[in-house]
């Protein structure tokens, strides 16, 4: 299952840990996070659950994705 790191791979969060992410950091980095998502999975998740919060979207995306997102 895919994970996300907002600190260049020092700390990783899985779908169950997304609630621990700082909402401000998540919002500030959201454009970069979206750029690192696989387009087809991102669009599938959008069609499936939008409208939703960024955390809800990221949690669902990570459950479906097979590639980690590393920002930083």
C-alpha positions as CSV (number, residue, x, y, z in Angstrom):
1,X,0.0,0.0,0.0
2,X,1.3,3.5,-0.9
3,X,2.5,6.0,1.7
4,X,3.2,9.7,1.7
5,X,6.2,11.6,3.0
6,X,6.2,15.4,3.4
7,X,9.8,15.6,4.6
8,X,11.8,14.1,1.7
9,X,11.4,10.5,2.9
10,X,12.3,10.9,6.5
11,X,8.8,10.1,7.8
12,X,6.1,8.2,6.0
13,X,2.3,8.1,6.6
14,X,0.0,5.4,5.4
15,X,-3.7,5.8,4.8
16,X,-4.5,5.0,8.4
17,X,-2.0,7.7,9.6
18,X,-3.2,10.6,7.3
19,X,-5.2,12.0,10.2
20,X,-1.9,12.7,12.0
21,X,-0.8,15.1,9.2
22,X,-0.8,18.8,10.0
23,X,-3.8,20.3,8.0
24,X,-1.8,23.5,7.3
25,X,1.2,21.6,5.9
26,X,-1.2,19.4,3.8
27,X,-3.0,22.4,2.4
28,X,0.3,24.3,1.7
29,X,1.7,21.3,-0.2
30,X,-1.5,20.1,-1.8
31,X,-0.6,21.3,-5.3
32,X,2.7,19.4,-5.1
33,X,1.0,16.3,-3.7
34,X,-1.5,16.3,-6.5
35,X,1.3,16.7,-9.1
36,X,2.9,13.5,-7.7
37,X,-0.3,11.5,-7.9
38,X,-1.0,9.0,-10.7
39,X,-3.5,10.8,-12.9
40,X,-5.8,7.8,-13.5
41,X,-6.0,6.9,-9.8
42,X,-6.5,10.6,-8.8
43,X,-9.3,11.0,-11.3
44,X,-10.9,7.7,-10.2
45,X,-10.8,8.8,-6.5
46,X,-12.2,12.2,-7.4
47,X,-15.1,10.6,-9.3
48,X,-15.7,8.2,-6.4
49,X,-15.7,10.5,-3.3
50,X,-15.6,14.3,-4.2
51,X,-16.5,16.6,-2.6
52,X,-14.4,15.7,0.4
53,X,-11.6,17.0,2.5
54,X,-7.9,16.8,1.4
55,X,-7.3,14.3,4.1
56,X,-10.2,12.1,3.0
57,X,-9.0,12.3,-0.6
58,X,-5.4,11.5,0.3
59,X,-6.5,8.6,2.5
60,X,-8.5,7.0,-0.3
61,X,-5.9,7.7,-2.9
62,X,-3.2,6.0,-0.9
63,X,-5.4,2.9,-0.4
64,X,-5.7,2.6,-4.2
65,X,-2.2,3.7,-5.3
66,X,0.8,1.5,-5.7
67,X,3.5,4.2,-5.6
68,X,4.6,6.3,-2.6
69,X,4.4,10.1,-2.8
70,X,7.5,11.8,-1.5
71,X,7.5,15.6,-1.2
72,X,10.4,17.7,0.1
